[in-house]
Amino acid sequence: MFTYCYDLSQKEGVCLCLVYLPQKPIFEILGLLFDVSKTKANDAFNYWVEI
């Protein structure tokens, strides 16, 4: 099972998905928007999209 990325709050994780889904920016840009690395942005998206 995937472990949640604790650098983002639950609200930020959900917002990250809501930003990503309609626009599909690269995770590097998503990371800049949410002040996390592109890897953590990708991990957070994959965590929240499964829920």
N, C-alpha and C positions, 0 to 999 in steps of 0.2 A: 504494500500500500504506500502511496505517496505521502510524504511528510509535508505539512503546510509550511510555507515560507513566512516566518514571523516578522520579517522586515516591513510587512504591510499589515494594516489593520484589516478586519473583515470588510469594512466599508470600502477601503481602498482596493482590495482584491476584486470585489464585485464591480467597482467602477472601472478598474483596469479591463475587465472582460467587456463591459459595456462600451468602452472606448474602442477596444480592439475589433469587436465583431462587425460593426458596420463599415469601418474604415480600413481594416487590415494593415496598419502601419507595421514597419519592421520592429522587432522587439528592442532594438537599440533606441529607437525613438520613444517607444513605450516606457522603457527604463528611465530615459531622461525626464519624461513627464511625471513619473512617480518616484523619482530620485532613488532608483535601485539599478543594479546591473542588468544587462540584457538577459543574462542567464536566470536571474531571480524573477524578472518580468515574465519570461517564458515559463518557468516553474509555477509561478502564481497563476498564470492563465490556465495552464494545464490542470492545475488543482481545482480551480473554480469552475471550469467548463464541465468537468465531470459531475459536479454537484448539480 
